[in-house]
Amino acid sequence: MTEADVKQLIVTIVKPLVADPDAIKIETDRDAHFLNFNLSVAPDDVGRVIGKHGRVAQAIRTIVYSVRVGDSLRVRLNIVDD
């Protein structure tokens, strides 16, 4: 999978969960072993994406973490709360 494919996967999963899908922003950052995706949503939607006791966030991460990008980089998803 490419970086764009993973971005699209995250948006596809998160879009039905939020009330303001236009506020979804994903920034990427690379380091030695990981491709970090920083997900930010509208302030009112952060709780919907995280879920009770982090269960929704963990389910999203389980799906996204199963993906490898290019040069065997592992994917990491961070939910940014501004």
Secondary structure, DSSP 8 states (H G I E B T S, - for coil): --HHHHHHHHHHHHGGG-S-GGG-EEEEEE-SSEEEEEEE--GGGHHHHH-GGGHHHHHHHHHHHT-EETTTEEEEEEEE--
